[in-house]
Amino acid sequence: MELKMNGKHCTGDTWFIRFLRRFFGACGVLVVNHAWKLMIFSCLLTGMCTLMIPLTPMSNDIADFTPTNAPSFTEWRTSQQFFAGGVKANTVYAFVTAKDGGSMFRSDKMGEAIDVLDSISNNFKLQTTTGMQSFEEFCRAFCVINEPLRTFYNGMRMRDTLDNTTELDLAYPDSHVMGVRSHMDPYLFGVKIAAKRKGKIAVIPTYEADDLNTEKPLKNNLREFKLVVLTFKSELDPAVTKEEIEKWELSIVNYFAHEFNSSLIEVTIFAESFITAEVVRAGLTLLPYLVIGFIIMVTFSASSFALSGLALNQMGWDKLWLAFFGCAGPFMACGVGLGGMFVLGARFGTILCVTPFLILAIGVDDAFLMVNGWQQITATRRTEDLRKETVESELLHRTKEMLIETGPSVSITSITNCLAFAISAISGAPEIQLFSIGNAICVLIAFVFQSIRYLQLTVFGALMVILGRREITDEFRARAEMPEIKENDAEKQPDPLDLAARADVVKFENRKKGGLTAIAHKILRAYCKMLDNRLAVAGIMGLLALYLTISIIGTVSIKPSLKPERLFLSDSPFNKLFGARQEYILPSYGVLWIYVFNPGNVWDPNRRALLDAMIHDFETLTHSVGPYSTKLWLRDFEDFAKENPDLLTSDMLDDYDENAPPKVASKYQQLQGFLGWPENSYWRGFIQFEPEENMVNGSEPQITRFMLTTAYKGADLKDWTNRVTLLKQWREITKTYSDLNITIYQEDGKFLDIIDTMVPQSSQSAMLTLIVMFGVTMLFIPAPFVLFTATFTIVSTSLGEHPRN
């Protein structure tokens, strides 16, 4: 507690508050003596730093919301090491759907899908080390990865034009066109097929066709598919810059978003740079609301200051200036804080667009405390006629008194806010770190700009001194013009006519007795009387118990989840893409990439058995699509060898002699022969061999690593938490086969790891924040009971937020 007698502060304060009072008193002297200098310096600093904000380009990565120590980051970095020579893997997807919402299983629609394939492959140029090249020129091993779709389309055309279609089998998951088998399951989604059910032919979605792994599908079983996905995977030279890749990707995006015209199909491009561009676009839409928010806050502040000024007979135009700069100060702090960060090399993340809103809300309340403190001190000085001899001495007294009175209050809010954001900065997620650091810096600077928390050293404090000097000068002038008070000889009392001349005192006393002040006093008396009623106290405690019960139940039952679509605007193409993904891909066919970095000799029976066991474990998980979804070059190679044994004999050897008896080529030669066929050439991107310079004595290169894919399905996988469980199962398998040095990569992994870290990180941050807040509160509150009450309030408020969110 604090007692105040004759303007002196008595015992009951903590040592920290006593320090703050002395410090704020010294600040008051400084700001009174150098108000204009501090004002000009602050405005110049704000202008220079703020200039950096529009000059700094926004930079975002959707993965920045994931902690850097998350397993998905390690998996992503490891997968990038699969390609030799530091080659960068880059993937762009084109999602093709029918404009009428129907099936894509029509020749005209598929024809336009193939046109899209050709357009992206040939018409968009990327600046590489050898000049401008199309995807067809720089794609390397993955150039023909979409060829199964072209083969399938040719089969559709043959079906429509030929009478004899015995060589056609437009089936799912594998189609056969003129003897060429093509895996269609990686490209077609929302598929329905014909299948035998209870002796009859039924049309069912593929996620219900579990027998595709055990029974041969019906010939030409495909009936419809809603989505075609074109994959443009490439291996880029390390010298190709990120900026050039983004330019190439966005040129594709912009063409299909604004220029492409078709009456049959719609095309949505999925690329990393497009995700970033859409997040930036969403962030920029916040900027107009800053102006709206500023206008609302200025209007509210001006109205509040005017009402309090009228109630205390201190109304003047200066209150409008205080309202304006009270709201401008937080924005100036943001300009200095964010601009300074960018000067030091910090990234301009879109999430920082939220910072001005937070700082405005946090900063304005201190302006109210400052103005109210000044008005109360002024009212006391007027009614008690406690004026110094000069304007400057009176100004110094009021400024020091105001800062001493309000300094601890505004300091505790700034310290706690700044520390809360600083604690959040220990999060492993780069975007959260950036957001928290930016907010903490801006709160700290607002602390300087708007007192100490308006350190009274700068903008708002200096403005209050400038306007306060004017107000006190007017008071002194009015005082000098007042007639001298004469006493009535009979009653020895001041003459009523002379008292009327003291307009400010009379008006203040009248307002004190009636009007807004009287109404406020009545409301406060009624409120205090209610709090003193036992029945009211019992009711409040009951409501508190109910509130805590609901809060605790809500906190314990928290179910973390994600909605990536919240990062984008409602008109973003990604919303349609997310919808197609939820409806067509996740229930039936999501893809998992598996990288084997230590396969050993894959031709060795024991090693092969280990590889088969590993793959079998992936294929037999609850949500696995099954063996048919596994795309492994080794299986296709063995099928090719069985179907074409003559192609893997002596005619593939370098020392081929037509007079010599046929002999089988080495495994390496057989594999090269298999990869030499056009329909198999894309498998080259899935296999890495020893560098030729490492070969000695004519030895053949060995396989050093390879990758494969398998698929998963399930309607329940639309729920992110179920996918987290599946991701953990995959990771357990990689640990089981550590000798193979396996790494998995799933494109949602970076989001799934956020879910897995939400609760523990939030709990750790909450506990650390509580401990720090308790420590800070001890600096300001000496009474143990009040300290406990304040801490309990913080905890209960935090608990109450969880059920809401």
Buried (B, 14 or more C-beta within 10 A) or exposed (E): EEEEEEEEBEEEBBEBBEEBBEBBBEBBBBBBEBBEEBBEBBBEBBEBBBBBBEEBEBEBBBBBBBBEEBBBBEBBEBBEEBBEEEBBBBEBBBBBBBEEEEBBBBBEBBBBBBEBBEBBBEEBBBBBEEEEBBBEBBBBBBBBBBBBBBBBBBBBEBBEEEEEBEEBBBBBBBBBBEEBBBBBBBBBBBBBBBBEEEEEEEEBBBBBBEEBBEEEBBEBBBBBBBBBBBBBBBBBBEEBEEEBBBBBBBEBBBBBBEEBEBEBBBBBBBBBBBBBBBBBBBBEEBEEEBEEBBEEBBEEBBEBBBEBBBBBBBBBEBBBBBBBBBBBBBBBBBBBBBBBBBEEEBBBBBBBBBBBBBBBEBBBBBBBBBBBBBBBBBBEBBEEEEBBEEBBEBBBBBBBBBBBBBBBBBBBBBBBBBBBBBBBBEBBBBBBBBBBBBBBBBBBBBBBBBBBBBBBBBBBBBBBBBBBBBBBBEBBEEEEEEEEEEEEEEEEEEBEEBBEBBEBBEEBBEBBEEEEBEEEEEEEEEEEEEEEEEEEEEEEEEEEEEBBEEBBEBBEEBEBEBEBBEBBBEEBBBBBBBEBBBBBBBBBBBBBBBBBBEBBEBBEEEBBEBBEEBBEBBBEBEBBBBBBBBBBBBBBBEEBBEEEEEBBBBEBBEEEEEEEEEEBBEBBBBBBBBBEEEBBBBBBBBBBBBEEEEEEEEEBBBBBBBBBBBBBBBEBBEBBBBBBBBBEBBBEBBEEBEEBBBBBBBBBBBBBBBBBBBEEBBEBBBEBBBEBBBEBBBBBBBEEEEBEEBBEEBBBEBBBEBBEE
